[in-house]
Amino acid sequence: MTFTVTILGSNSAIPAADRHPTAQVVTINDHLFLVDCAEGTQLQMRRFKVHALRISHVFISHLHGDHFFGLIGLISTYNLLERHTPLSIHAPQPLEEVLRLQLSVAGTQLVYPLNFYPVDPSVPGIIFEDEVVTVEAFPVVHRIPTCGFLFREKARTRNIRKDFLDTESPSYDDIRRIKAGGDYTNPNGKHYRNADITYSRHKPGAYAYCTDTAYHEPLTGYVRGVDLLYHEATFMEKESGMAEMKYHATAMQAATIAMKAGVKRLILGHYSNRYDDLQPLLDEARRVFPESYLAMDGDVFEIG
C-alpha cells in the first residue's frame, strides 16, 4: 500500500526562488488528496509529475490567500480539460461564496460537479471517510479560524493463519467473518480469538498536518503517535517574539510539539522568506527532536 506526502510548496506567503507557498498532495493507494492550494500549485503539479486530474478531494486549512489563491485556477483548468468526475472541497464555509462568485463573474459553467463541504475549524472530528482513510480536522491557533488535518489509514483485511485453516477448515462465511475481525467457534465448541488465528503484514499509517499555528500544546492530543507530523516553522527561535505576535511557530517550538506528542518523524515547513539558508532552522529543531527534517518543494515522504 502506498502512503506518501508530496510537498508542492514549502514557503510562507511570499514565494522564494525555489520555495512556493503552501500546497501538498497526500497519496494513499490511488487516492490523491490536495491539502491547501497556494498560487502556482498547478505549475508545481506539472513540475513534480502529480496527476492533477486524479485529485478527488481538496482540504483547505484556512482562508489566508497563500493557502487557497490557487484553487479557482485549478477548478477552471479542470473545466477546460472537461473533467467529468466530481471534485469535493472541504474548507471553512466562506470559501464557497468566494468560489461561486469567481465562477459567476467569469461566466463559467462547470462541466463537472463541484461539491462543497463546510468545515468548522473550532470543532474537531472526522470530516471525510472512505474505504481506505479517515480525515479528521482539529483546531489550531492562528489569526483567523484555522484547522489542521489528520489522515489516518484504515486497517487492511487480516490474513488467516494457514495452520488454523488446515486444522479447522472453516466455511466460506466463517472465513469472511474472521477476515472482518470476528472470532471463531468450531462445531465442538472450541473458541478461537481473532488475534490468535489471523495476522497482518501492514500497520496503518497516520499523517498530521499543522500549518499556520502558534505554539499550542493541546495540539499534542490530536497528533499523538503519528508516523509523520508536518508542523509550520516560520521563524527561528531568536524571532520567537515575532512568531507569537503573528500567531506562527518557531522550528524549536515545532520540535517541542513533536517530542511531547511522541511522533515518529517531524517535517518543518512554511518558512519565512527572510531565510535563504534553512539549515539553522533544522539545527534548532534537531536539538529538541532529532527525527526532524526540512520539507522542500518536490520532496516525497513515505509513511509506514
Secondary structure, DSSP 4 states (H G I P E B T S, - for coil): --EEEEEEE-B-SS-BTTB-BSEEEEEETTEEEEEEE-TTHHHHHHHTT--GGGEEEEE----SGGGTTTHHHHHHHHHHTT--S-EEEEE-THHHHHHHHHHHHTT---SS-EEEEE--TTS-EEEEE-SSEEEEEEE---SS--EEEEEEEPPPPPEEPHHHHHHH---HHHHHHHHTT--EE-TT--EE-HHHHEE-S-PPPEEEEE-S----TTHHHHHTT-SEEEEE--B-GGGHHHHHHTT--BHHHHHHHHHHHT-SEEEEE-B-TT-S--HHHHHHHHHH-SSEEE--TT-EEE--
